């Protein structure tokens, strides 16, 4: 009799490993995407959506089988080895069967056997759908929750349906709210500025034009003492074509922002003051750099945009 129970216990253990080793292959598309495509009349998506629904039942049935086999195996082990030893062996089985089922020599033949009969199994379950509902089929969603901005960026970077410019734009928007003026400004050492007493002759104008900028901070003696903003458009619009001093053409309204100010607030300030260039200062109110409206737009879009001076250059080259 003990030999009979040992054979049955061995058989149930083998069945437990085989059932656990089977991993029904899911669609790489999410349930939402399959529903969207099916709604648009995609026949292949309709088939996959139906298959996913049946696979929910397969996995639920698989869990029921595993639970039943564990219970039966425990009963036979207790019968063979008495309570104490039987329970100990049953606990060992419960803790190790998933690991054993993942071994290649178990998983590969079990998976091959399942795939050979999958169509028959799915057809049977679909035909008796009402009956299999009692096993508590639960929808399986392939998309997991995103827990950080960096993780979301990783998902966007790997999205095959987006081109590079779209990816960059989305990524820039994700991190936009966290950026500060100091993150996007041109530092003081790289600022193209001009003294207030300089003459706007052909040579100076040519140098300004070559920078590619449309606005320039005007300083009085020291870069830390910004007294105005010189705009190329103001020079071009002068009716008197003679040379002028910078201080007679510049805009004396200088708006300063702190380097710790968030870019969202900087954008709001640009819209409020209708300016194109802000001076960025540190905590001691010394010049740290400059931020242009174009810098903010670039941060939002994730790419540089052409300004009017770019267009002027292109026209001149043509």
C-alpha positions in Angstrom: 0.0 0.0 0.0 2.9 2.4 0.9 4.4 1.8 -2.5 1.2 2.7 -4.2 1.0 6.0 -2.2 4.6 6.7 -3.0 4.0 6.2 -6.7 0.9 8.5 -6.5 2.9 11.1 -4.5 5.7 11.0 -7.1 3.1 11.3 -9.9 1.4 14.3 -8.3 4.8 16.0 -7.7 5.7 15.5 -11.3 2.4 17.0 -12.4 2.9 19.9 -10.0 6.2 20.7 -11.7 4.8 20.4 -15.2 1.8 22.6 -14.5 3.9 25.2 -12.7 6.5 25.2 -15.5 4.0 26.2 -18.2 4.1 29.9 -19.1 1.4 30.9 -21.6 2.8 33.5 -24.0 1.0 36.9 -23.8 0.8 39.6 -26.5 3.5 42.2 -26.2 0.7 44.8 -26.6 -1.2 46.1 -23.6 -4.9 45.3 -23.1 -5.7 49.0 -23.8 -3.7 49.0 -27.1 -5.4 45.7 -28.2 -8.9 47.2 -27.4 -8.0 50.4 -29.3 -6.9 48.5 -32.4 -9.8 46.1 -32.2 -12.2 49.1 -32.0 -10.6 50.4 -35.2 -11.4 47.1 -37.0 -8.0 45.4 -36.8 -8.9 41.7 -37.2 -5.6 40.5 -35.8 -6.1 42.6 -32.7 -9.6 41.2 -32.3 -8.1 37.7 -32.3 -5.4 38.6 -29.8 -7.9 40.3 -27.5 -10.1 37.2 -27.5 -7.0 35.0 -26.9 -5.9 37.2 -24.0 -9.3 36.9 -22.4 -9.1 33.1 -22.6 -5.5 33.1 -21.2 -6.8 34.8 -18.1 -9.0 31.7 -17.6 -6.0 29.5 -18.3 -3.9 31.1 -15.7 -6.7 31.0 -13.2 -7.2 27.3 -13.9 -3.4 26.8 -13.6 -3.5 28.3 -10.1 -6.4 26.1 -9.1 -4.5 23.0 -10.3 -1.4 24.0 -8.5 -3.3 24.5 -5.2 -5.2 21.2 -5.7 -2.0 19.3 -6.4 -0.2 20.8 -3.3 -3.2 19.7 -1.1 -3.3 16.2 -2.6 0.5 15.8 -2.3 0.4 16.9 1.3 -2.3 14.3 2.1 -0.3 11.5 0.5 3.0 12.6 2.2 1.3 12.6 5.6 -0.2 9.2 4.9 3.2 7.8 3.9 5.5 9.5 6.5 3.0 10.3 9.3 2.1 13.9 10.4 5.4 15.4 11.4 7.7 14.2 8.7 4.9 14.4 6.1 4.3 18.1 6.9 8.0 18.9 6.9 8.4 17.3 3.4 5.3 19.1 2.2 6.7 22.5 3.4 10.0 21.8 1.6 8.0 21.0 -1.6 5.9 24.2 -1.2 9.1 26.3 -0.9 11.0 24.7 -3.8 8.6 23.6 -6.5 8.6 26.9 -8.3 12.4 26.9 -8.5 12.5 23.3 -9.7 9.8 24.1 -12.3 12.0 26.9 -13.7 14.9 24.5 -14.6 15.3 24.1 -18.4 14.9 20.3 -18.3 11.5 20.8 -16.7 10.2 24.0 -18.3 11.2 23.2 -21.9 9.3 19.9 -22.3 6.3 21.2 -20.3 6.1 24.3 -22.4 6.4 22.3 -25.6 3.6 20.0 -24.5 1.3 22.9 -23.6 2.0 24.7 -26.9 1.2 21.6 -28.8 -2.2 21.4 -27.3 -2.8 25.1 -26.6 -5.3 25.6 -29.4 -7.5 22.7 -28.1 -7.2 23.9 -24.5 -8.2 27.5 -25.5 -11.0 26.3 -27.7 -12.4 24.2 -24.9 -12.2 27.0 -22.3 -13.8 29.5 -24.7 -16.6 27.1 -25.5 -17.3 26.6 -21.7 -16.6 30.2 -20.7 -19.5 30.4 -18.2 -18.2 27.3 -16.3 -14.6 28.6 -16.1 -15.8 31.9 -14.6 -16.2 30.1 -11.3 -12.4 30.0 -11.1 -12.3 33.8 -10.7 -10.6 34.8 -13.9 -8.8 38.0 -13.6 -7.7 40.4 -16.3 -4.0 40.4 -16.9 -2.5 43.8 -17.7 1.0 43.8 -19.3 1.7 47.5 -18.4 3.1 48.1 -15.0 2.8 51.3 -13.0 5.5 53.9 -13.6 7.0 55.1 -10.3 9.4 57.9 -11.2 10.1 60.5 -13.9 13.3 58.7 -14.8 11.3 55.5 -15.3 8.8 57.3 -17.5 11.6 58.8 -19.5 13.0 55.2 -20.0 9.6 54.1 -21.3 9.4 57.1 -23.7 12.9 56.5 -25.0 11.9 52.9 -25.8 8.7 53.8 -27.6 9.0 52.7 -31.2 6.0 54.7 -32.5 7.6 58.0 -31.6 10.3 59.7 -33.6 13.4 61.3 -31.9 12.0 64.8 -31.9 8.8 63.7 -30.3 10.7 61.7 -27.7 12.9 64.6 -26.8 9.9 66.9 -26.6 8.1 64.6 -24.1 11.2 64.0 -22.0 11.8 67.8 -21.8 8.2 68.3 -20.6 8.7 65.6 -17.9 11.6 67.4 -16.4 10.5 71.0 -17.1 9.0 71.7 -13.7 12.1 70.7 -11.9 14.5 72.9 -13.9 15.8 76.2 -12.5 17.2 79.3 -14.2 20.8 78.2 -13.4 20.2 75.0 -15.4 19.4 76.7 -18.7 21.2 80.1 -18.5 24.3 81.1 -20.4 26.9 81.7 -17.7 28.5 85.1 -17.3 31.8 84.0 -19.0 29.9 83.1 -22.2 27.7 86.2 -22.3 27.9 88.3 -25.5 27.6 91.8 -23.9 28.6 95.3 -24.9 29.6 98.5 -23.0 27.1 101.4 -22.8 29.6 103.9 -24.3 30.6 101.9 -27.4 29.7 103.3 -30.8 27.5 101.2 -33.0 29.6 101.4 -36.1 29.8 98.9 -38.9 32.6 96.8 -37.2 30.7 96.5 -33.9 27.4 95.7 -35.6 29.1 93.0 -37.7 30.5 91.5 -34.5 27.1 91.5 -32.8 25.5 90.0 -35.9 28.0 87.1 -36.0 27.0 86.0 -32.5 23.6 85.0 -33.7 21.9 86.7 -30.8 19.2 89.3 -31.0 19.6 90.8 -27.6 22.7 91.9 -25.6 23.2 92.9 -22.0 24.7 96.4 -21.7 27.2 96.9 -18.9 28.7 100.0 -17.3 32.3 99.4 -16.5 31.8 95.8 -15.1 29.7 92.8 -16.3 28.1 92.8 -12.8 26.6 96.2 -13.5 24.1 95.7 -16.2 22.3 98.9 -17.1 20.3 98.0 -20.2 19.5 95.6 -23.0 20.4 96.3 -26.6 18.1 94.7 -29.1 19.1 94.3 -32.8 15.6 95.3 -33.9 16.0 98.6 -32.2 19.1 99.3 -34.2 17.6 98.3 -37.5 14.5 100.4 -36.9 16.6 103.6 -36.4 15.6 106.2 -39.0 19.0 108.0 -38.6 21.5 105.6 -40.1 24.5 107.4 -38.5 26.5 105.7 -35.8 25.0 105.9 -32.3 26.3 105.1 -28.8 24.8 102.0 -27.2 23.4 104.0 -24.3 21.2 106.1 -26.7 19.6 103.0 -28.3 19.4 100.5 -25.4 16.4 99.6 -23.4 17.0 100.7 -19.8 14.4 98.4 -18.4 16.5 95.5 -17.0 14.7 92.6 -15.4 16.7 90.4 -13.0 15.9 87.0 -11.7 17.6 84.7 -9.2 19.4 81.6 -10.4 17.3 79.4 -8.1 14.1 80.5 -9.7 12.1 77.7 -11.4 11.9 77.9 -15.2 8.0 77.8 -14.9 8.2 81.1 -13.0 10.7 82.5 -15.5 8.3 81.8 -18.4 5.5 83.5 -16.5 7.8 86.6 -16.0 8.7 86.6 -19.7 5.0 86.7 -20.6 4.3 89.3 -18.0 7.1 91.7 -18.9 7.0 91.0 -22.6 10.8 90.8 -22.6 13.2 88.5 -24.4 16.2 88.5 -22.1 16.6 88.4 -18.3 19.7 88.9 -16.2 20.3 86.0 -13.8 21.9 86.9 -10.5 23.2 84.9 -7.6 22.3 85.2 -3.9 24.6 88.2 -3.6 22.8 89.8 -6.6 25.9 89.6 -8.8 25.5 88.7 -12.4 25.6 84.9 -12.9 24.4 84.7 -16.5 21.5 85.4 -18.8 18.4 83.6 -19.8 16.5 84.3 -23.0 13.0 83.4 -24.0 14.5 81.1 -26.6 16.3 79.2 -23.8 12.9 78.6 -22.1 11.2 77.5 -25.3 14.1 75.1 -26.0 13.7 73.6 -22.6 10.0 73.0 -23.2 10.4 71.6 -26.7 13.6 69.8 -26.1 15.2 71.3 -29.2 16.4 74.7 -30.4 14.1 77.0 -32.3 15.0 79.5 -35.0 14.9 83.1 -34.0 14.5 86.1 -36.3 18.3 86.5 -36.6 18.6 82.9 -37.9 16.0 83.7 -40.6 17.9 86.9 -41.5 21.1 85.0 -41.8 19.5 82.4 -44.2 18.1 85.2 -46.4 21.5 86.9 -46.6 23.2 83.6 -47.5 20.6 83.1 -50.3 
